[in-house]
Amino acid sequence: MNQFPFVNAKTSFSPFARAIATQEFAWLLIALFGITTLGGIAGAPRLVNLLYPLEALLLGLFLYLRFPILYLGLTWWLWILSPLVRRLVDYRSAFTQPSPVLLAPILVSLISGLTLLKCIPRMNQLGGLPYLLALSSICFTYALGLVNFSFLDATEQFLDLLIPLTFGFHIYTNWQLYPQYKQNLRRVFVWAVIVMGGYGVFQFLTAPAWDAYWYVNADYVSGGQPEPFAIRVWSTLNSAGPFAGVMMSGLLILLDVPGPQKYLASGLGFMAFLLSQHRTSWLGWVLGILTITGSSTPKRQIKLLITLGLLVLFVIFLANLDLFSEVISSRFGSFLSLEEDGSGRVRREEYAEFLTPALSQIVGNGLGGLLHDSGILYSLLNFGWIALLIYLGGLFLPLLRLFQSKYAQQDMFLIICRSIPLSILIQSATVVSFLGVYGFLLWVITSYGIAGDKYYFNLEKNADYLGKISIPQQE
């Protein structure tokens, strides 16, 4: 791929220009970013609060313009690792709320908005109607929020909703790069699951001082206790819910990953996933498995059932280990006693108080209001029925396209791309599935899927005859 599409191919470059156009130079910049971050944490942690988001933004802009695949990888890793970087920085200096470190993934993701701005005049021709519908909905609710709530609160939630749209649209409009995008995402999640899973188990066994420090200062009341064997694992993220959502997605993506490293990733990842004690994500994973199995060929179904059987044996094994048995067994047991469960009782009280007024919200209060545990209550109270239906229309159009795609039988990744959003949406009763990491996964994974569908459609359309179509056959 031409890394300088705006320059004539015959243009002669200086030695410096040729050097920065190489992927080796890009990896050097990525390595320097990591080294300066680690060095700053060790020697000048307060400085990291400023340098980390600035360096990430500059690096992200360079990769966006020159190396689009590396840009995607950087963005994913920033979402996964920045909360841990924040905790290390706070532990080495002082607790900072809000933390500038957490701006890094937001700023780098927003770079993708340049693609949206460039394509706005051609949104309809590009098939961007779903994104346009969702964008109009959140802009309307943002305007209401500016009237009813503070500018900062409304803007924070607006960015939380906007970023998944811009990043997802960037992926969809570059559908020609789908094979590289898919390969990059699978590679990212293999290592991300290993890192998150390994650190999550370490966190449960040791309760690191930086995690305990953040836990106390952030008043993280739903994270168990900041002690070994008492933590609800949140690994490198900032709470158990988002971590479980990312890990759930990663474990489903691993089903389409070749190579032996996926077995290490699955073992560590599933162990940490269980230790997060996040029941709705467990149910989401089960739904994802059922969706993938039901949409697969008989040969794939047999492999998936074998995998599922091995995971069941793994859960039974963990549940009988002294280190983990009490935590895992008691959490599974709570499915049978939801009436007595504390978190279940809180949610029932929340629904009893807010459901009736939420159902009567035609227009909504706008962005910036209270964040409820329930995505259903949050959506109705803040969006109202009109804006919510427009937003859901934008979301369900690409999902419907994915579920109707005839190419899913040839590419299992497309099946996974429709199972993950479904697994996230099913959790809306207990999580706000449009915001933060959940919203990012929801829209971005959907966008990978419809990019793949469009890639295969155009491949088929432009082929001279069906025998020339190079669609990867997977078992």
C-alpha positions in Angstrom: 0.0 0.0 0.0 1.3 3.5 -0.9 1.9 5.2 2.5 1.9 8.6 0.7 -1.2 8.6 -1.5 -1.2 12.3 -1.9 2.3 12.3 -3.5 3.0 11.3 -7.1 4.7 8.0 -7.4 7.5 9.5 -9.4 8.4 12.1 -6.7 11.9 11.6 -5.3 12.2 11.6 -1.5 15.0 12.8 0.6 16.9 10.1 2.7 15.0 11.4 5.8 11.6 11.2 4.1 12.4 7.6 3.0 13.5 6.7 6.5 10.3 7.8 8.2 8.3 6.0 5.6 9.6 2.6 6.8 7.7 0.4 9.2 10.9 0.0 11.2 10.9 3.7 12.0 7.3 3.4 13.1 8.2 0.6 15.5 11.1 2.6 16.8 8.7 5.4 17.7 6.4 3.0 19.4 9.3 1.5 21.4 10.4 5.0 22.4 6.9 5.8 23.6 6.9 2.7 25.8 10.4 3.4 27.1 9.8 7.0 27.9 6.5 6.0 29.7 8.2 3.4 31.8 11.2 5.7 32.5 8.9 8.5 33.5 6.9 6.3 35.9 10.2 5.3 37.5 11.8 8.7 37.6 9.4 11.5 37.0 5.8 10.2 37.4 4.2 13.7 37.6 5.6 14.5 34.2 4.0 11.3 32.7 0.6 12.9 33.4 1.4 15.5 30.7 3.8 13.6 28.4 1.8 10.3 28.0 -1.3 11.8 26.4 0.8 14.2 24.3 3.2 11.6 23.0 0.3 9.2 22.4 -1.5 11.9 20.3 1.6 12.7 18.2 2.4 9.0 17.7 -1.3 8.2 16.8 -1.4 11.1 14.3 1.8 9.9 12.6 0.5 6.3 12.4 -2.9 7.4 11.2 -1.3 9.2 8.3 1.4 6.7 7.4 0.7 3.3 8.9 -3.1 2.7 9.3 -2.8 -0.8 10.6 -0.4 0.2 13.3 -2.7 3.1 14.2 -5.5 0.6 15.0 -3.2 -1.6 17.1 -1.9 1.4 19.1 -5.5 2.6 19.8 -6.5 -0.9 21.1 -3.5 -1.1 23.3 -4.0 2.4 24.7 -7.6 1.5 25.8 -6.3 -1.7 27.4 -3.2 -0.4 29.2 -3.8 3.3 30.0 -5.8 2.6 33.2 -2.9 0.6 34.6 -0.4 3.3 33.6 -2.6 5.8 35.4 -2.5 3.7 38.6 1.2 3.3 38.5 1.7 7.1 37.9 -0.7 7.9 40.8 1.1 5.4 43.1 4.5 6.9 42.3 3.3 10.6 42.7 -0.2 11.4 44.0 -3.8 10.4 43.3 -5.1 12.6 40.4 -8.8 12.8 39.6 -9.5 13.2 36.7 -6.3 11.7 35.4 -4.7 13.2 32.2 -3.3 9.8 31.5 -6.8 8.5 30.6 -7.0 11.2 27.9 -4.5 9.2 25.7 -7.0 6.6 24.3 -9.6 9.3 23.9 -7.3 11.6 21.9 -5.9 8.9 19.7 -9.3 7.5 19.0 -10.6 10.9 18.0 -8.0 11.2 15.3 -10.2 8.8 13.4 -12.8 11.7 13.3 -10.7 13.1 10.4 -12.0 10.3 8.3 -15.5 11.2 9.2 -15.0 14.9 8.4 -13.5 14.0 5.1 -16.3 11.7 4.1 -19.3 13.7 5.4 -20.3 15.0 1.9 -20.3 11.4 0.6 -21.8 9.6 3.6 -24.8 8.2 1.7 -22.7 7.0 -1.2 -20.3 5.3 1.2 -23.1 3.5 3.0 -22.7 5.6 6.1 -26.4 6.0 6.9 -26.1 4.0 10.2 -23.4 6.2 11.5 -25.2 9.3 10.4 -28.4 8.2 12.2 -26.5 7.5 15.4 -24.4 10.7 15.1 -27.6 12.9 14.7 -29.1 11.2 17.8 -26.2 11.8 20.1 -25.7 15.4 18.8 -29.4 16.1 19.6 -29.1 14.6 23.1 -25.8 16.5 23.6 -27.6 19.8 22.8 -30.3 18.9 25.4 -27.6 18.1 27.9 -25.9 21.4 27.5 -29.2 23.0 28.5 -30.0 20.8 31.4 -26.5 19.8 32.8 -23.0 21.1 33.1 -20.8 21.5 30.0 -18.2 19.1 31.3 -20.6 16.3 32.3 -22.5 16.6 28.9 -19.2 16.7 26.9 -17.7 13.8 28.7 -20.7 11.6 27.9 -20.8 13.0 24.3 -17.2 12.0 23.7 -18.0 8.5 25.2 -20.7 8.1 22.6 -18.9 9.8 19.7 -15.6 7.9 19.8 -17.0 4.5 19.0 -18.8 6.0 16.0 -15.8 7.8 14.5 -13.4 4.9 15.0 -16.0 2.4 13.7 -16.7 4.6 10.6 -12.9 4.9 10.0 -12.7 1.1 9.8 -15.8 0.7 7.7 -14.7 3.2 5.0 -11.3 1.5 4.7 -13.0 -1.8 4.0 -10.3 -2.5 1.3 -7.9 -3.2 4.2 -10.2 -5.7 5.8 -7.8 -8.7 5.6 -5.0 -6.7 7.3 -7.5 -5.2 9.8 -8.7 -8.7 10.8 -5.2 -10.1 11.1 -4.1 -7.1 13.2 -7.2 -7.4 15.5 -6.6 -11.1 16.1 -2.9 -10.5 16.8 -3.7 -7.7 19.3 -6.3 -9.8 21.2 -4.1 -12.8 21.5 -1.5 -10.8 23.3 -4.0 -8.6 25.1 -5.8 -11.6 26.6 -2.4 -13.0 27.7 -1.4 -9.7 29.3 -4.8 -9.0 30.9 -5.3 -12.6 32.0 -1.8 -12.9 33.4 -2.0 -9.6 35.2 -5.5 -10.4 36.4 -4.4 -13.6 38.1 -1.4 -11.8 39.6 -3.7 -9.0 40.9 -6.0 -11.6 42.6 -3.1 -13.4 44.2 -1.1 -10.4 45.4 -3.3 -7.2 45.4 -0.4 -5.0 44.1 0.2 -1.8 46.1 -0.6 0.5 43.2 -4.0 -1.2 42.7 -4.8 -1.1 46.4 -3.8 2.6 46.5 -6.0 3.5 43.6 -8.9 1.3 45.0 -8.9 3.2 48.3 -8.5 6.7 46.8 -11.1 6.2 44.1 -13.6 4.7 46.5 -14.1 1.7 44.3 -16.7 0.0 46.5 -17.7 -2.8 44.1 -14.3 -4.2 43.6 -14.2 -6.6 46.6 -11.4 -5.8 49.1 -7.9 -4.6 48.2 -6.4 -7.7 49.7 -5.0 -11.0 48.2 -7.8 -13.5 47.3 -10.4 -10.8 48.0 -10.2 -8.6 44.9 -12.8 -8.7 42.1 -10.3 -8.7 39.2 -10.3 -5.7 36.9 -6.7 -6.4 35.6 -5.3 -3.5 33.5 -8.6 -1.7 33.2 -10.4 0.5 35.7 -13.2 -1.8 37.0 -14.4 -5.4 36.8 -17.3 -4.7 34.3 -15.2 -3.1 31.5 -12.5 -5.7 32.0 -15.0 -8.6 31.8 -16.5 -7.0 28.6 -13.1 -6.8 26.9 -12.1 -10.3 28.1 -15.4 -11.7 26.9 -14.8 -10.3 23.5 -11.2 -11.4 23.5 -12.1 -15.0 24.4 -14.6 -15.1 21.5 -12.1 -13.7 19.0 -9.6 -16.4 20.1 -11.9 -19.0 18.6 -10.8 -17.7 15.1 -7.1 -17.4 16.0 -4.7 -20.1 14.6 -1.5 -21.1 16.4 -0.6 -22.6 19.8 -0.4 -19.3 21.6 -4.2 -19.1 21.7 -4.3 -22.0 24.2 -2.1 -20.1 26.7 -4.2 -17.0 26.1 -7.4 -18.9 26.6 -6.2 -20.5 29.9 -5.0 -17.2 31.5 -7.9 -15.2 30.0 -10.6 -17.5 31.2 -9.2 -17.7 34.7 -9.1 -14.0 35.0 -12.5 -13.7 33.4 -14.0 -16.0 36.1 -12.1 -14.0 38.9 -13.8 -10.8 37.7 -17.0 -12.3 39.1 -19.0 -10.4 36.5 -22.0 -12.6 36.0 -23.7 -10.7 33.1 -20.4 -10.9 31.1 -20.4 -14.7 31.8 -23.9 -14.9 30.4 -22.8 -12.7 27.4 -20.0 -15.1 26.7 -22.3 -18.1 26.8 -24.7 -16.3 24.3 -21.7 -15.5 22.1 -20.7 -19.2 22.0 -24.3 -20.3 21.2 -24.5 -17.7 18.4 -21.2 -18.7 16.9 -22.0 -22.4 17.2 -25.5 -22.0 15.7 -24.1 -20.1 12.7 -21.2 -22.4 12.0 -20.8 -25.3 9.7 -21.1 -28.8 11.2 -17.3 -29.3 11.2 -16.8 -26.0 13.0 -19.6 -26.9 15.5 -17.8 -30.1 16.5 -14.6 -28.1 17.2 -16.5 -25.5 19.1 -18.3 -28.1 21.2 -14.9 -29.8 22.0 -13.5 -26.4 23.0 -16.6 -25.7 25.2 -16.2 -29.1 26.9 -12.6 -28.4 27.7 -13.5 -25.0 29.1 -16.2 -26.6 31.3 -13.6 -29.1 32.6 -11.2 -26.1 33.2 -13.9 -24.3 35.3 -14.6 -27.4 37.3 -10.8 -27.8 37.9 -10.5 -24.1 39.1 -13.6 -24.4 41.2 -11.9 -27.2 43.2 -8.6 -25.5 43.7 -8.3 -24.0 47.2 -6.9 -20.7 45.9 -10.0 -20.0 43.8 -12.8 -22.4 44.9 -14.5 -20.1 47.4 -14.7 -17.1 45.1 -15.8 -18.9 41.9 -18.2 -21.4 43.6 -19.9 -18.7 45.6 -20.4 -16.5 42.6 -21.8 -19.3 40.5 -24.0 -20.2 43.5 -25.4 -16.6 43.5 -27.3 -17.4 40.3 -29.5 -19.6 42.4 -30.2 -17.0 45.0 -30.6 -13.7 43.2 -33.3 -12.6 45.6 -30.7 -12.5 48.4 -27.9 -11.0 46.2 -26.8 -7.5 47.2 -26.2 -6.1 43.7 -29.4 -7.7 42.4 -31.3 -6.0 45.2 -29.8 -2.6 44.4 -30.7 -3.0 40.7 -34.3 -4.0 41.5 -34.6 -0.9 43.7 -33.2 1.2 40.9 -35.7 -0.1 38.4 -38.6 0.3 40.9 -37.7 4.0 41.3 -36.8 5.0 37.8 -38.5 2.7 35.3 -41.9 4.4 35.2 -40.5 7.9 34.6 -38.0 6.5 32.1 -40.7 4.9 30.0 -42.5 8.3 29.8 -39.5 10.2 28.5 -40.4 11.1 24.9 -37.6 13.6 24.4 -35.2 12.8 27.3 -33.1 14.9 29.6 -30.0 14.9 27.4 -26.4 13.8 28.0 -24.7 14.6 31.3 -27.3 13.1 33.7 -26.7 10.5 36.3 -25.0 7.3 35.1 -27.2 4.3 36.1 -26.0 0.7 36.3 -28.7 -0.1 33.8 -28.2 0.8 30.1 -32.0 0.6 29.6 -32.7 3.3 32.3 -29.7 5.4 31.1 -30.9 5.4 27.5 -34.5 6.2 28.2 -33.9 8.9 30.7 -31.1 10.7 28.7 -32.0 9.9 25.1 -35.8 9.7 25.4 -37.8 7.5 23.0 -37.3 9.6 19.8 -33.5 9.9 20.0 -33.1 6.4 21.3 -35.0 4.8 18.4 -32.9 6.8 15.9 -29.7 5.7 17.6 -30.9 2.0 17.7 -31.9 2.3 14.1 -28.3 3.3 13.2 -26.9 0.4 15.3 -29.3 -2.3 14.1 -28.9 -1.6 10.4 -25.3 -2.9 10.2 -26.1 -5.7 12.7 -29.0 -6.8 10.4 -26.6 -6.7 7.5 -24.1 -8.9 9.4 -26.7 -11.5 10.3 -27.8 -11.7 6.7 -24.3 -11.9 5.3 -23.8 -14.9 3.0 -20.0 -14.6 3.5 -20.0 -15.7 7.1 -19.9 -19.3 6.2 -16.5 -18.7 4.5 -15.1 -16.4 7.2 -15.7 -17.3 10.9 -14.5 -13.8 11.9 -17.8 -12.3 10.5 -19.8 -14.7 12.7 -17.7 -13.5 15.7 -18.3 -9.9 14.7 -22.0 -10.4 15.1 -21.9 -12.5 18.2 -19.9 -9.9 20.3 -22.3 -7.0 19.8 -25.2 -9.3 20.7 -23.4 -10.4 23.8 -22.9 -6.8 24.8 -26.4 -5.7 24.1 -27.9 -8.6 26.1 -26.1 -7.0 29.2 -28.0 -3.7 28.9 -30.1 -4.4 31.9 -27.0 -4.2 34.1 -24.4 -2.2 32.1 -24.5 0.9 29.9 -23.6 -0.8 26.7 -23.3 2.4 24.6 -20.7 4.1 26.7 -17.0 3.7 27.4 -15.3 0.4 26.6 -18.6 -1.3 26.0 -19.7 1.2 23.4 -16.3 1.0 21.8 -16.5 -2.8 21.4 -20.1 -2.6 20.3 -19.6 -0.2 17.4 -16.0 -1.0 16.4 -16.5 -4.8 16.3 -19.7 -4.3 14.3 -17.7 -2.1 11.9 -15.1 -4.7 11.4 -17.9 -7.1 10.4 -19.6 -4.9 7.9 -16.2 -3.9 6.5 -15.6 -7.6 5.9 -19.0 -8.1 4.3 -18.4 -5.2 1.9 -14.9 -6.5 1.1 -16.2 -9.9 0.0 -19.1 -8.3 -1.8 -16.8 -6.2 -3.9 -14.4 -9.0 -4.4 -17.3 -11.1 -5.8 -18.6 -8.3 -7.8 -15.3 -7.5 -9.5 -14.3 -11.1 -10.2 -14.5 -12.3 -13.8 -15.9 -15.6 -12.6 -16.5 -17.2 -9.3 -13.4 -19.4 -9.5 -11.2 -16.4 -9.2 -12.7 -15.3 -5.9 -10.1 -15.6 -3.1 -12.3 -16.0 0.0 -10.4 -17.8 2.8 -12.1 -21.1 3.5 -12.1 -22.0 7.2 -13.1 -25.1 8.9 
